[in-house]
Amino acid sequence: MISMADKSIRIEVAGENALIIYFGEKTDPSVSARVQQAVTILETELNGKLIDMVPSYASLLVIYDQLATDHLEVRSTIRKVLNQLSDAVNAEGNLVILPAYYSSESGPDLDALAQRAGLSADEVIKLHSEMEYRVYAIGFAPGFAYLGEVDERIAAPRLSTPRMKVPRGAIAIADRQTAVYPAISPGGWNLIGLCPTRMFDPEAKPTMPVQVGDRIKFNPISRDEFFSLGGELGEIK
């Protein structure tokens, strides 16, 4: 069991109706799984008293309804839940396969990233698509899932000058993280391909195909397959 005597776990005030739980200083699958376990239990324990919960790499923001509860009750409930968490929590998560059209057409930074790494474009694609990633956080925009970690050989710093327009579905790398842009937006990550799967659809249920704790693999597809799945090249500026 996890004990509140563990000094790596902290509960801090994050607003007039919010508390944040820090589960540790490092990011790894076991910590991420513990965050998700806390989400599941707190949804039951604080049923009807929650406004929202926002899980991240190694923390969980709990936003509560001040008309239904108060700071002391929520903190007490969190402490009780933390003492229930198991060290043997399942860190697997759901496996989600995302199709990926890798090319210089769909990923304008693919060749430059490969050259910088001393690899061929095909080797970069192989390294990126063979790795299994974990969803550590969802942020920046709805559906923007931060995935880690890419093979260190293809890790790449953010662009010195961010682009004004990155297309929806752009598969990108920044440092040892990778992600799929859920919508047209500015962005400074290295673009290596496109994914036809919508990462956020407000009309769908669920609205996102992935959640924190899931495992992600990219499946390389051809240009024709990309378009048959509804993919669009989009404009890059």
N, C-alpha and C positions, 0 to 999 in steps of 0.2 A: 504494500500500500504506500501511497505518497503521503508524507507527513508535512504539516505546516511548519515543522521545525527545520525543514530543508530551507536554508536561507536563500537558495536560488529562486524560490517562488515568493513573489511579492504581490500584495494587493494595494493599489494606490487610487486616490481620488482623481477622476479625469473630467470632472464637471459637476454641476449642481445635481444632476441625476444620472451620473455615470461612474463606474469603477472599472479599472483596468487590471487584469491579472497578468503578471509576467511569470512565465514558466521556466525561464533560464536565460542565459546569455548566448547560448549557441543555437544554431539551427540544424536540426537533423530530423529524420523520419520519426523517431520515437517521441520527440518533443511535439512535432506537428500532430501526431496521433493523439497525444495527451490533450492538446488543445481541442481537437474534435470530440474527444470523449467528454470533456467538460461541457462543450456546447450541447451535446445530446442530453446530459443529465440536468443541466441548468434549465433547458427548455421545459422539462417536466417539473422540476422543483419550483420554478418561478412562473409557472403557467398563469397567464392572465395579468402578470405584473411586469412583463417585459415589453419594451418598445422595439429593441433590436439588440443583436449581438454581432460583433465584427471580429472574426478570427483573423490572425495574421501569423507571421513566421513563428514567433514564440510568445505570443500574447493574445489576450482575448478582451475586447472592450464590451462591457455589459451596460446597456442603457435601459433604465427602468422607469416605470410610470410612478411619478411621485404621488399621484392620487390613489394608488393601490398599495404602495409600500413605502419604505424609507431606507435611508442609507444603512442603518444598523441591521435591519432585517436582511437586506441584500448581502451585506458583508458576512453576516453570520451564515447565511445559506451557502455562499461561495466557499467559506472555510470548511463547512461540513462536506460539500461536494469534493473539494480538493483532497480531503482526507479519505475519500472513497475511491479515488483514482488508483488504478493498478499500474505497477511497473511493467507488467506483462501485457499492456494494452496492444491490441492488434494494430500494427503500423502499415498494413497493406493498402487499404483504401480501394476504391473501384478503379479498374483499368479502363481507360478511355483511349481509343485509337483515333487519331486525327490525320486525315489525308493531307499530303504535302506535295505541292508542285514546286520542286527546286529547279531553278535555272537562272541564268543571267537576265532573262526577260522578266521573270517574276521576283527575282532577288538581286537588285542592282549592286549590292555590296558583296555578293558571293565570291566573285573572282578576286576582289581586293583583299577580302578576309583570308582566302586561300593562299594568296601570294604572301601575305604578311606572316602566315603560319608555316610557310614552306611546304604547303600541301597542294594537291590538285583539287579542283572544285568537286570532283567525284569523291575524293577522300573526305572532304568536309561534310558532304551530304551523308556519307556512310557513318561518320562519327556522330553526326547530329541525330540521324534516324535510328541508330542502333541503341541509343541510350534510353533508359526509362526515367522519366522525370516525375517529381512530386509537385503538386500544387501547394505552394507554401503560403500564398496570400492572393487575394483578389482586391485590386485597388486601381488607382489612377483614373480608371473609367469602368463602368459596369461591364463585367465579362473579361477584364484584363487580368489574366491569371499569371502570376509570377511563378515560373517553373525552374527548378534547379535539380542538379547542377549539370551544365554542359561539360564535356570532356575538356580538360584544361588546355589541350592543344588548339582548340577552336574558340577559347575565351577571347573576347575582343572588347576594347574600351568603347564607350559611347562616342558617337561622332562629335568632332570639335564644334561643328555647326549643325544643330538639329534641323531636320527638314520641316517645312511649313505644312506639308500634306503627305501623310502616309496612308495608303489604301486599306480598307477593311480586309482583314484576313492575312495581312503581312506577317510572315514568320520572321522573328528577329532575335538577335543575340546582343546582350550587353553584359560585359564582364563574364561571370559564369552562370548568368541567368538567360533564359529564353522565354519567349512569349508569342502570342498571336494577337495582333491588334484587332479589337472587336468592332471598331468603327473608324471611319476616316478621322484623322486627328494629326496634330503635329507630333513629331517623335525624333529621338536621337539615337535609336538603336540601329544596329547593322541588319539590313534586310537581306535574307537569303532565300526566300520563297514565299508562296502564298497557300493559304488553307481555305477551301471552299465552305467549311463548316462555320455556321454563324455562332460566335462565342457569346452573343447576347441577343435575345429576341424577346422584347416585352410582350409579344402576343403568344409566346410559347409557354408550355408548362412541362418541366421547369424552364425558367427564362435563360438559364445557362447550362451547357452540357457538362460542365465540370464544377467541382466544389473543392474547398480546401481539404487536403488530405488525399485526394485522388491521385492515381498514377497515370501518366500520359506517355504515349508512344506516338511518334510520327511515322506514317506509312507513305513512302514515296509513290507518287502517281505520275502518269504522263500528262502532257498538255491537253490531249483530247479528254482524258478522264476528268481533269480539273474542270473543263467547261461543261462536261456532261453532268457534273455534280452541282452545277449552278455557280461555279467560280467566275469572278470578274477580275481582269487585270488591274483596273483602276488607274488613276493618275498619281504620279509622284512628283512633288515639287520641292 
